Amino acid sequence: MHDVAERLEIGVLSFASVSAGNVNEIISEFPRPLAPKQVWKLLIEKNGTVLESGVRFLFADACELVILPADFPFFLSILGNCVPVTNPRPEYDLDEYQQVKIFDSAEAR
């Protein structure tokens, strides 16, 4: 969480490599290889502060996966057409995020 104004915090995502998950963590398995066709980082701007706050993946089979901070602290909202909709709501509506493409497999060749 980043404080950007009085009584205004924005959740951000932080990634790290781990060798094993904790007992209380939720792990999602995907039947397809995790080789995205395109990847975007999602930026949110509030009170003049821009933060990297999410990531969006598009896979070759048209599966889309969006990971954002949830509207409850320290939770994630996972959206997309390849996951069940049982997650907490995102902190902000998806259309409030600026999407910046950071990977395209067609451009990487």
Secondary structure, DSSP 8 states (H G I E B T S, - for coil): -EEEETTEEE--------SS--TT------SS----SEEEEEEEEETTEEEEEEEEEE-TTS-EEEEEEBSSTT-EEEESTTS-S-S--BSS-GGGSEEEEEEEHHHH-
